[in-house]
Each structure stands twice: as structure tokens, then as C-alpha cells.
Amino acid sequence: MNKERFKAWLDGDLDVMDSVLDLDETSDDSRDKQKEELKKLRRMIDRSGEARRVAKVETKGFYILYRCIAVISCVLLIGVLLFSIANLPRYGEENPETKEVVTRYVEKGVEETGAVNIVAGLILDYRAFDTLGESHVLFTALICVMILLRLDRKNTRTGYEDYYAIRNETAHRLYKEAIMRNVAAVLVPCIIVYGIYVLLNGQNGPGGGFSGGAVLGSAMIIFSAAFGFKVADRMITQKLCSLVTFIALSFYSFAKGYVFFTGANHLENHIPKGTPGAILSGGLILPLDIAVGLVVAFTMYGFFSLFMRGAIGRD
């Protein structure tokens, strides 16, 4: 095939069709039919080239916009941090505002939050917005790990599934051990009960959402290690993890959003503080502890499952 003639045909010169595909010896009907097919082919090539050019332009525009937004965001963040540092007291100087805040926490904490545990009142009442950010960080970390390690149709047949198959066959045979299963059958219920106790008692003593969620997450990990992922997947699936985490974070956001709105406008939020020392005390601290604990527990189990086999659970 003559490359120059073929290029001329691609550019629109129909007179070179016969020489391109050597159609001189064919009949007129066959030649006309094949010419029509060549025209269709060239139109398809033209459309494909145009689509590639448009996609290239759109991709280039997206990357330019993305880089501009990234640079602007970084500059703004740097400016805010530098401004905050410039307004901090000099090293070695006493900050009277800090003393006032600490004194307010200690003297007014029980009255204003209803929680005997001042740490719980500080984390989930005075500084609840920071705790909300930390919970979202855990959720974002789980999403990132899932994107990197989850096995799906995009990364199968590349050797990763063989790696996880080997791990499941060698490193994860604990569920076949009778001692492990029997010990876990006794310990897991006790760990779950203790985790619930730590979760519900956070406003009155040591514990709360993060520590109670860590205990519950360890119980889920021990259960899956002792009885196998096939048994664990019947109760803990990816859909359940996503749903529980979404509901917990949404409740936290809306509940504290209501408190922030009423407080900023000097309005009463009508949420009773309860009797300090009772289980149902502390206003929103108890339900917020439960929400944070669920996020922590399912995030821990999600990390374990993704690192072990590249999946959380088949829906």
C-alpha cells in the first residue's frame, strides 16, 4: 500500500481509492460498494480524531483549572497560618486568655455541659467542631485506603488477587484453629459489652467515642480473624459500613450545627443537660459519643479487611 496515496485518501482525495486498496480488477458494483465503505471509514476516523482533540482540550482545561485552584488554596492556607502565628504570644510570655479558658472549663464545665468528665465536655461540647473534623478525617482515610487497596474489575487480573489469595491461604488460617475459635467465642462478647460500657460512660468517666469505638473495632477484627471472613461478611458488609458511617457523621453534623446556630444567635437550644453523673446526661454528648464510636469501629475494621484481602464485604 502506498503511504502517500493512503494519506491523500485520508485527507479527502477520493480519486486515489482504487490505488489504495488495488481495486482495479474488481467489478464496478463491488468497487462502488467498497468506496462507500471507505467513505464511512474515513468519516469515522474524522469523528474519532475530532473527539480526541476535544477530549484533549477539555482535559488540558481541567488540569489548568485544577492547578489554579490548588495554588490559590495553598496560598490562602499559608496566609491564614502565618496570620495565626503572627498573633500568637511571644515565646516565654504568659497568655492570660489561656488561663481564662482553662479556668472556665474547670469551674463551669459541669454546669454548662452536664458532663462529669471534663475531657468529654471539652471534646464534644466546647470543641465539638474539631472532633467533627477528626471523624471526617477517619472517614476520608477509609475512602483513600479503599481506593488504593480494594479489588475490583479495574485492578483484577494484574497479580494483586494472587497476592491476596496467598495471604488468605497462608497468613489467615486462624479461623481453622479450634483454640482460636473457642477463645474468641468467649472473649468477643465480653469485649463488645466492655466497649459499649466505655462508649456509654464517656460523659461520666474515662472513655467516650474514640476509646469505645476502638474497643468495638478490635472485637470485630478478632471475630473476623477467628471465624473467617465468610462468617463476618454475613453481618458486616461494605454497604453496612458506608451506611452506618454516613448516618453517624450526618447526625453529628446536623446536631452540632443546630447547637452552633442557636449559640451564635444567643438562643436556647432546648436540649436538656440531665443530671450530672447519670447515664442520660450531658445533653448531646452521649449520642455524639455513639456516633463517633461507630465511625471509629467501622473504620478500624475496614482498614483490617482491606489490608488483608482487598475488600470489606460483598453486598
C-alpha positions, 0 to 999 in steps of 0.5 A: 500500500502506498503511504502517500496515496493512503494519506491523500485518501485520508485527507479527502482525495477520493480519486486515489481509492482504487490505488489504495486498496488495488481495486482495479480488477474488481467489478464496478458494483463491488468497487462502488460498494467498497468506496462507500465503505471507505467513505464511512471509514474515513468519516469515522476516523474524522469523528474519532480524531475530532473527539480526541482533540476535544477530549484533549482540550477539555482535559488540558482545561481541567488540569489548568483549572485544577492547578489554579485552584490548588495554588490559590488554596495553598496560598490562602492556607499559608496566609491564614497560618502565618496570620495565626502565628503572627498573633500568637504570644511571644515565646516565654510570655504568659497568655492570660486568655489561656488561663481564662479558658482553662479556668472556665472549663474547670469551674463551669464545665459541669454546669454548662455541659452536664458532663462529669468528665471534663475531657468529654465536655471539652471534646464534644461540647466546647470543641465539638467542631474539631472532633467533627473534623477528626471523624471526617478525617477517619472517614476520608482515610477509609475512602483513600485506603479503599481506593488504593487497596480494594479489588475490583474489575479495574485492578483484577487480573494484574497479580494483586488477587494472587497476592491476596489469595496467598495471604488468605491461604497462608497468613489467615488460617486462624479461623481453622484453629479450634483454640482460636475459635473457642477463645474468641467465642468467649472473649468477643462478647465480653469485649463488645459489652466492655466497649459499649460500657466505655462508649456509654460512660464517656460523659461520666468517666474515662472513655467516650467515642474514640476509646469505645469505638476502638474497643468495638473495632478490635472485637470485630477484627478478632471475630473476623480473624477467628471465624473467617471472613465468610462468617463476618461478611454475613453481618458486616458488609461494605454497604453496612459500613458506608451506611452506618458511617454516613448516618453517624457523621450526618447526625453529628453534623446536623446536631452540632450545627443546630447547637452552633446556630442557636449559640451564635444567635444567643438562643436556647437550644432546648436540649436538656443537660440531665443530671450530672453523673447519670447515664442520660446526661450531658445533653448531646454528648452521649449520642455524639459519643455513639456516633463517633464510636461507630465511625471509629469501629467501622473504620478500624475494621475496614482498614483490617479487611482491606489490608488483608484481602482487598475488600470489606464485604460483598453486598 
